[in-house]
Amino acid sequence: MSISRFYTPENLELEIVTALPSNASTHASRVLRLTVGDHVTLFNGDGYDYLCELMTVTKSTVTAKVGTKILVSSESPLNITLLQAISSGDRMDNTIQKAIELGVNKIQPINSQRSLIKLAGERAEKRKEHWQNVVISACEQSGRAIVPQVHSAITLANWLSHNPLQANSTRITLSPTATQNLQDLLSPNGEIYLLIGAEGGLTQDEIQLASTQGFKPVQLGKRILRTETAALAAVSAMQVIWGDF
């Protein structure tokens, strides 16, 4: 029987007793029906898993005593930042979830000119919090012990102006008419920035802006991929060619 795995923002040290977050407590007690003496794995993003024994289990509160500390080696050798134009419905959630499972290190939502949803202010912060929870859930499932960050939504122009790109970084956009594919690029020795458009793709202005900042159009076949497919196909291909697949 597999041991359930939960994220906690708390500092974890051997032999301490810690309370699970409310959502994890509810899942552990009401869904999984765990009981005192059962074991769970906790992680807080520091790169370790902590094997714990449940000490208290009620409908609303679960506590666990921290036992073994295990270094987790599940991170990809690739340092990928996904610049994902905000898509509508469940598309954005699914893209973020699967990108984290595939090894992406950072998620940067982009308020693209063709994004059907425009985020700002309180609404943007709520979506950022929601997406961060999607990331945490994906880390729980996939065994990652370092939790990637979701940054605040921003336009491509503003992101580029506030984030100087390292000279050795690899910068990629996708285009079915591009003349090169991923295998034509040099193996990355720095950060990888992958820019993906929303429904309808990037505008010509955004493509031109990205081009002036060194983003290279790359072909993944001659078919046009949906926004929720494009990032996942590209990251998967990167992991096959350069990463740990």
N, C-alpha and C positions, 0 to 999 in steps of 0.2 A: 504494500500500500504506500503510495507516495505521500510525502509530508507536505502539508499546505504551507504556502509561503506568503508573507505579508510585509508590506512596507510600513515603517514607522518613522516619523521625523525625530524621534528621541535619540539621545546619545545612548549607545549600548555598550555596557561593560560586563565582564564576566561576573557572575553570581548576583547581579542586581535583579530586582523584580520590577518589571515595567508593565504599564497598561497599554493594551493595543488601542489604536485609534477607533473611534466609534463605529465606523463602517466595517472595519476589520473584525471588531468584536461581534457585531451583528451577524456577519457572514460566518464567523467561526462557531458561534453558539446556535444560531437559528437555522442556518443552511447546512453547514457541515456537521452540526450536532457534536462538536468536540466536547470532551469532558476533562475534568481535572486529571492530570497525569499524562495526557496526550502530548505529543511533541509537535511543534511548528518551527518553521524557519522564519526569522525576522531579518530585515536588512534596512539600512537607513541611507544608503548612497555612498558609503565610505569605501566600497569595494570588497566588503566582507559579508558573508552570511553568518548568522548566529543561530545555532540550534538551541531551542528553548523548550522548557517543560511548562505546561499550563498549571497555574497555581489556584486560580479562581475563575469560575465560569458561571455567569448569570446571563439573563437575556440582554442586558445592556453593558455589562462590564466583563472583560476578560484580561487577566494578568498572566504574565509568563516570567519564569526565572531563566536568565541567560546562562547557557552552558558553553558549548564549544564554539570557538570563533574560527571560521574557515575562509581563507583567501579565495576569491572567485576570479577565474581567468576566462571570462566570457566576452570580453570586449574585442571588437574588430581591430585589426591593425590599421584600418583606414579611418581617418579623421574627417567625417563627412558632415557638413552643414547643409541641411535641406532648406532652401529658400522657396517655400511653397505658397503660390498665390492662393488666397482664400477661396475655397469652393463651397458650394451650398449643400444643404441637407446633411446626410451622413458621410458625404465624400471626404470632408476634411478630417473627421474623426478616424475614418478607416485608413486614410493615407498616413496619418500620424502614428496610429497603432502599428501598422505593418512596417513602417519605416523604422520604428524603434526595434521591432523584432529582428529586422534585417541588419541592425547595427549602426544606424545613424546617430551622431553625437549631439547635434543641436537642431532645433526646429525654429525657423524664423518665418512666421506668417507674413505674407506680403499683401498689402492692400493694392491689388492690381487694378488697372483701369477697366479691366473686363470682369473683375470679381462681382458677382451678383449681390454679395453681402459686403457692406462697408462697415467697418468697425472703428469706433472711437469712444473715448471717455469710459464711463462705467461699464457700458456694454462690452467694450473691448477687454477690460480687466476681468469681467466674468467669464468671457470665452477663453481667455488665457488660463485662468484657474481651471476651467473645465478641461482644456487640452492638456494641462499639466497632469491632471488626474488620469487622463487617457494614457499618458506616458508612464505613469506609475503602475497602472494596471498591466500595461504591456511588459514592463520590467518584471513584475511579479510572475507573469506567465512564462516569460522567455528565459528567466534565470540571470538577468543582468543585475549586478549589484552596484553599479554606478548609474544614477538617474539623470538622463539628459534634460537640459533646460529648454522650455518653450519661452521664447522672447515675446515682447509686446509687438502687436501688429504695426507695420510701418510701410510706407510706400517704398518702392524700389529706389527711387532717387534719394530719399532721405536715408535709407539704409546704406547706400553706397557712399554718401557724403560723410557719414558718421562712423564708417567701418573701413579704415584703410586696409587693403588686402595685401598679404605678404607676397613678396616677389616670387617665392617658390610655390605658391598655391596653384591648384588646378581649378579652373573655372569653366563650367559646362552648362550649356542649354541644349535642348533637344529640337531637332528639325528634320522632317522626312526628306527634305531636299539638300541636307548637308552633304558635303563631299568626303567626310571622314567619319569613322566610327571610333568607339572607345579603344579598340586595339591599335589604332593609328597614333594614339597619344602616348607620350612618355609616361612611364610608371610614376605615380605621384610620390614626391618626397616631402610633402607638406600638406596643408589643409586642402580639402576638396569642397568646392562650393557648387551645388547643383541647383539651378534655377528652373522652376517648373511653373507654367502658366495656369490660369484658372480655366473654366469652361470658355471655349473660344480662343484660348491661347494668349500669349503676350501680344500687346499692340506693337506696331512698327516702331513707335517711339521708345518703348521699353526694350525692344530687341536692339535698337541702335544704341541706347544708353548702356546696355549690358556689353555690347561689342566694344564700346570705347573703354570699358574697364577690363577688357581681356577675356570676356566670356566667349568660348568657342562653341559654335553649333556642331552638334554631333548627331549622327543618324542611328536610330535603333530600328533598322528595317525601313521599308518604304511606306509603312502604314501609319496613319495618324492615330495616336493613342489618346484615350480619355485622360483627363487630369488625374483621376484616381488610379490610373494604370501606369502613367508615365514615370512618376518618381520611383515606384516599386520595381518596375522593369529595369530602370537605369541603375538603381542601387544593387539589385540582384546581379546585373551584368558586371558592375564594378567589383563585387565580392568574388565573382568567378574569375575575373581576369587578374585583379590585383590583391584581392583580400583573402579570406579564410574559407571560402566555399570549396 
